[in-house]
């Protein structure tokens, strides 16, 4: 979630339970539209105003006893896809047969047909840099999780990974040297997630952030979308949003600016999908008020989100 937040924040202290099948998702230009919210009540309120949303982003810490005990449980009856995270012990999971068996049993509790993207330890960059676990351990954990998911032979269950996004692939980032594909068996990865945000008044459009190198500043290295496309997996914006106040200056980012950033972002997603074989399959707005970077949807920003939601269902 909105972490120790990306480039400028680091400087401060810094798709219905039936997601479109992959064959169909490969031809549509519209991403599955959804959000993350603080709790069920907040999500239900947004869903009532701007829905029905076709996907939801949720987070557990430890592995629940069953999917029905997870924070994503309500997605099943609401017929929306789940993009769900948990945090296994990254240091030991790849060799811990007991933990692997528990995860396998958990998968068996996900109702048949319920489209679920499972993410283990999203945005691991800061944890790796802090020495909490290694890049190799993160890769081994995800590879083993993907193998277990594949063993179920249930196409509705998919492994996703979620990285910070533009900052991860920015040449000025401490994470730029991380070679994710060197530690991860991409054959068992089904979805690649990123979390792009507008944190500063001066930050450019979502399109520029993702399709111009170095977080939109320019350069000769690959852009975020070029890098992700090279892995050959559909992309999910597992978190994205625009804050209400510049995280460095504290200056307000106007409601009209937020409206335009969201609306333009959705238009870019559709144009990207129309022009490229690697699609943005889902966009899950971060509808929260964390301690830094308030991305909560109100006013004109909410109107833009609702308009995109309506268009995504047509």
C-alpha positions as CSV (number, residue, x, y, z in Angstrom):
1,X,0.0,0.0,0.0
2,X,1.1,3.6,-0.3
3,X,4.4,2.8,1.2
4,X,7.4,4.8,2.4
5,X,6.4,6.5,-0.7
6,X,8.4,6.4,-4.0
7,X,10.8,8.9,-5.4
8,X,9.7,12.2,-3.8
9,X,8.4,10.5,-0.7
10,X,11.6,8.7,-0.2
11,X,13.3,12.0,-0.4
12,X,11.0,13.3,2.3
13,X,11.7,10.4,4.7
14,X,11.1,10.6,1.5
15,X,-11.4,-8.1,-13.6
16,X,-17.3,-10.0,-11.3
17,X,-16.5,-13.1,-9.6
18,X,-16.1,-13.8,-13.3
19,X,-13.3,-11.7,-14.4
20,X,-13.1,-11.7,-18.2
21,X,-11.4,-14.9,-19.3
22,X,-7.8,-14.4,-20.5
23,X,-8.7,-15.0,-24.1
24,X,-11.4,-12.3,-24.0
25,X,-9.2,-10.0,-21.8
26,X,-6.6,-10.1,-24.6
27,X,-9.0,-8.4,-27.0
28,X,-10.8,-5.8,-24.9
29,X,-9.5,-2.2,-24.6
30,X,-11.2,-1.5,-21.3
31,X,-9.5,-2.5,-18.0
32,X,-11.5,-4.1,-15.2
33,X,-12.4,-1.2,-12.9
34,X,-12.1,-1.4,-9.2
35,X,-10.6,0.0,-6.0
36,X,-9.1,-0.6,-2.6
37,X,-10.8,0.9,0.5
38,X,-10.2,1.0,4.2
39,X,-13.0,-1.5,5.1
40,X,-16.1,-3.0,3.7
41,X,-18.3,0.0,4.6
42,X,-16.0,2.4,2.7
43,X,-15.8,0.1,-0.3
44,X,-19.6,-0.5,-0.3
45,X,-20.2,3.2,-0.3
46,X,-17.9,3.8,-3.2
47,X,-19.4,0.8,-5.0
48,X,-22.9,2.2,-4.5
49,X,-21.8,5.6,-5.9
50,X,-19.6,4.5,-8.8
51,X,-20.3,0.8,-9.3
52,X,-20.9,-1.9,-9.6
53,X,-17.1,-2.3,-9.6
54,X,-15.8,-5.4,-11.2
55,X,-12.7,-5.9,-9.0
56,X,-11.4,-5.2,-5.5
57,X,-7.9,-4.9,-4.1
58,X,-7.5,-6.2,-0.5
59,X,-4.8,-7.1,1.9
60,X,-4.3,-9.7,4.7
61,X,-1.2,-10.0,6.7
62,X,-0.9,-13.7,7.7
63,X,-2.7,-16.4,5.7
64,X,-6.3,-16.7,6.8
65,X,-7.9,-20.1,7.7
66,X,-10.0,-19.9,4.6
67,X,-11.0,-17.5,1.8
68,X,-14.3,-16.9,3.7
69,X,-12.2,-15.6,6.6
70,X,-10.2,-13.2,4.3
71,X,-10.9,-9.6,3.8
72,X,-11.7,-10.5,0.2
73,X,-14.6,-12.8,1.2
74,X,-17.4,-10.5,0.1
75,X,-16.1,-10.4,-3.5
76,X,-17.7,-13.8,-4.1
77,X,-21.3,-12.9,-3.5
78,X,-20.8,-9.5,-5.3
79,X,-19.5,-11.2,-8.4
80,X,-16.3,-9.2,-8.6
81,X,-12.7,-10.4,-9.1
82,X,-10.3,-10.4,-6.1
83,X,-6.8,-9.0,-6.3
84,X,-5.7,-10.2,-2.9
85,X,-2.4,-9.9,-1.0
86,X,-0.9,-11.7,2.0
87,X,2.5,-11.8,3.6
88,X,4.1,-15.2,4.0
89,X,7.5,-15.7,5.7
90,X,9.6,-14.8,2.6
91,X,12.8,-16.1,4.2
92,X,11.5,-19.6,4.7
93,X,8.4,-20.3,2.5
94,X,10.3,-21.9,-0.4
95,X,11.5,-24.7,1.9
96,X,8.7,-24.8,4.5
97,X,6.5,-27.7,3.5
98,X,4.1,-27.0,6.4
99,X,3.5,-23.4,5.1
100,X,3.2,-24.7,1.6
101,X,0.5,-27.2,2.6
102,X,-1.4,-24.5,4.5
103,X,-1.4,-22.3,1.4
104,X,-2.5,-25.3,-0.8
105,X,-5.4,-25.9,1.6
106,X,-6.3,-22.2,1.5
107,X,-6.6,-22.3,-2.3
108,X,-9.0,-25.2,-2.0
109,X,-11.4,-22.9,0.0
110,X,-11.7,-20.4,-2.8
111,X,-15.1,-21.1,-4.5
112,X,-14.9,-22.7,-7.9
113,X,-14.9,-20.1,-10.7
114,X,-14.1,-17.1,-8.5
115,X,-11.4,-15.1,-10.3
116,X,-8.6,-14.5,-7.8
117,X,-5.2,-13.0,-8.3
118,X,-2.9,-13.8,-5.3
119,X,0.0,-11.6,-4.5
120,X,2.6,-12.5,-1.9
121,X,4.3,-9.6,-0.2
122,X,3.4,-6.7,-2.5
123,X,6.0,-3.9,-3.0
124,X,8.9,-5.8,-1.6
125,X,11.6,-3.2,-2.6
126,X,11.9,-1.4,0.7
127,X,12.0,-4.7,2.6
128,X,14.7,-6.1,0.4
129,X,16.8,-2.9,0.8
130,X,16.4,-3.0,4.6
131,X,17.6,-6.6,4.7
132,X,14.4,-8.1,6.0
133,X,14.7,-10.7,3.2
134,X,16.7,-11.0,0.0
135,X,15.6,-10.5,-3.6
136,X,16.4,-14.2,-4.2
137,X,14.2,-15.2,-1.2
138,X,11.3,-13.1,-2.5
139,X,11.7,-14.7,-6.0
140,X,11.9,-18.2,-4.6
141,X,8.8,-17.7,-2.5
142,X,6.8,-16.4,-5.4
143,X,8.0,-19.2,-7.7
144,X,6.9,-21.8,-5.2
145,X,3.6,-20.1,-4.7
146,X,3.0,-20.1,-8.5
147,X,3.9,-23.8,-8.7
148,X,1.3,-24.6,-6.0
149,X,-1.3,-22.5,-7.7
150,X,-0.6,-24.1,-11.1
151,X,-0.9,-27.6,-9.4
152,X,-4.6,-26.9,-8.8
153,X,-5.3,-26.7,-12.5
154,X,-7.8,-23.9,-11.9
155,X,-7.4,-21.1,-14.4
156,X,-9.4,-18.8,-12.2
157,X,-6.6,-18.8,-9.7
158,X,-3.6,-16.8,-10.8
159,X,-0.3,-15.6,-9.3
160,X,0.4,-11.9,-9.4
161,X,3.4,-9.9,-8.3
162,X,3.2,-6.3,-7.3
163,X,6.1,-3.9,-7.5
164,X,6.2,-0.1,-6.8
165,X,6.2,0.6,-10.5
166,X,7.8,3.7,-12.1
167,X,10.3,4.2,-9.2
168,X,11.4,0.6,-9.4
169,X,12.5,1.0,-13.0
170,X,13.9,4.6,-12.6
171,X,17.6,4.8,-13.1
172,X,18.0,7.0,-10.1
173,X,16.3,4.5,-7.8
174,X,18.2,2.2,-5.5
175,X,16.0,-0.6,-6.9
176,X,17.0,-0.1,-10.5
177,X,19.7,-2.7,-10.3
178,X,17.3,-5.4,-9.0
179,X,17.0,-8.1,-11.7
180,X,13.5,-9.5,-10.8
181,X,13.5,-12.0,-13.7
182,X,16.8,-13.5,-12.5
183,X,15.2,-14.8,-9.3
184,X,11.7,-15.5,-10.4
185,X,10.3,-18.2,-12.7
186,X,8.1,-16.0,-14.9
187,X,6.4,-19.1,-16.3
188,X,4.4,-19.3,-13.1
189,X,3.6,-15.6,-12.9
190,X,0.3,-14.7,-14.5
191,X,-0.2,-11.0,-13.7
192,X,2.3,-8.2,-13.1
193,X,1.1,-5.4,-10.8
194,X,2.5,-1.9,-10.2
195,X,1.4,1.0,-8.0
196,X,1.7,4.4,-9.8
197,X,0.7,7.7,-8.1
198,X,0.7,11.4,-8.6
199,X,2.3,12.6,-5.4
200,X,3.5,16.1,-6.6
201,X,1.9,19.0,-8.3
202,X,4.7,18.7,-10.8
203,X,4.3,15.0,-11.5
204,X,3.0,14.4,-15.0
205,X,0.1,12.3,-16.4
206,X,-0.2,8.6,-15.7
207,X,0.7,8.0,-19.3
208,X,3.9,10.0,-19.1
209,X,4.9,8.4,-15.8
210,X,4.5,4.9,-17.3
211,X,5.5,5.3,-20.9
212,X,8.4,7.8,-20.6
213,X,11.6,6.6,-18.9
214,X,12.6,7.5,-15.4
215,X,9.2,8.2,-13.9
216,X,8.3,10.5,-16.8
217,X,11.5,12.6,-16.9
218,X,13.0,10.9,-19.9
219,X,16.1,8.8,-20.6
220,X,17.5,6.0,-22.7
221,X,16.5,3.2,-20.3
222,X,13.3,1.2,-20.8
223,X,10.1,2.8,-19.7
224,X,8.0,1.1,-17.0
225,X,5.5,-0.3,-19.6
226,X,8.3,-1.5,-21.9
227,X,9.9,-3.4,-19.0
228,X,6.6,-5.0,-18.0
229,X,5.7,-5.8,-21.5
230,X,9.0,-7.6,-22.0
231,X,7.8,-10.1,-19.4
232,X,4.8,-11.0,-21.5
233,X,2.2,-10.8,-18.7
234,X,-1.0,-8.7,-18.4
235,X,-0.5,-5.7,-16.2
236,X,-2.7,-4.6,-13.3
237,X,-2.6,-1.2,-11.6
238,X,-3.0,-2.8,-8.2
239,X,-2.9,0.6,-6.6
240,X,-3.0,4.0,-8.3
241,X,-4.2,7.5,-7.4
242,X,-3.6,11.2,-7.1
243,X,-3.2,12.9,-3.7
244,X,-5.0,15.9,-2.5
245,X,-1.8,17.7,-1.3
246,X,1.7,17.8,-2.7
247,X,3.6,15.5,-0.4
248,X,6.7,17.7,-0.4
249,X,5.3,21.3,-0.3
250,X,1.9,20.6,1.2
251,X,0.3,22.6,-1.5
252,X,-3.2,21.6,-2.6
253,X,-3.7,19.6,-5.8
254,X,-7.0,20.9,-7.0
255,X,-10.1,18.8,-7.5
256,X,-10.1,19.7,-11.1
257,X,-6.5,18.5,-11.5
258,X,-7.4,15.3,-9.8
259,X,-10.4,14.8,-12.1
260,X,-8.3,15.3,-15.2
261,X,-5.5,13.0,-14.0
262,X,-8.0,10.2,-13.4
263,X,-10.0,10.8,-16.6
264,X,-6.8,11.1,-18.7
265,X,-5.4,8.0,-17.0
266,X,-8.4,5.9,-18.0
267,X,-8.3,7.2,-21.6
268,X,-4.6,6.2,-21.8
269,X,-5.4,2.7,-20.5
270,X,-7.9,2.2,-23.3
271,X,-5.5,3.6,-25.9
272,X,-2.7,1.5,-24.6
273,X,-4.8,-1.7,-24.7
274,X,-5.9,-0.9,-28.3
275,X,-2.4,-0.6,-29.5
276,X,-0.5,-3.3,-27.5
277,X,-0.7,-7.0,-27.1
278,X,0.2,-6.7,-23.4
279,X,-2.9,-5.3,-21.8
280,X,-3.7,-3.3,-18.6
281,X,-6.2,-5.8,-17.4
282,X,-7.3,-4.0,-14.2
283,X,-7.1,-0.6,-12.5
284,X,-7.7,-0.6,-8.8
285,X,-7.9,2.9,-7.3
286,X,-6.5,3.5,-3.8
287,X,-9.5,5.0,-2.2
288,X,-8.0,5.7,1.2
289,X,-6.7,8.4,3.5
290,X,-3.3,7.1,4.7
291,X,-1.1,9.2,6.9
292,X,0.8,10.4,3.9
293,X,-0.7,10.9,0.5
294,X,-4.5,11.2,0.8
295,X,-6.0,9.7,-2.4
296,X,-9.6,9.5,-1.2
297,X,-12.2,10.1,-3.9
298,X,-14.5,13.1,-3.5
299,X,-16.0,15.8,-5.7
300,X,-14.8,16.0,-9.2
301,X,-12.2,13.3,-8.7
302,X,-15.0,10.9,-7.7
303,X,-17.0,12.0,-10.8
304,X,-14.1,11.1,-13.0
305,X,-13.7,7.7,-11.4
306,X,-17.5,7.0,-11.6
307,X,-17.6,8.1,-15.3
308,X,-14.7,5.7,-16.1
309,X,-16.4,3.0,-14.1
310,X,-19.6,3.4,-16.2
311,X,-17.7,3.4,-19.4
312,X,-15.8,0.3,-18.4
313,X,-19.1,-1.6,-18.2
314,X,-20.3,-0.7,-21.6
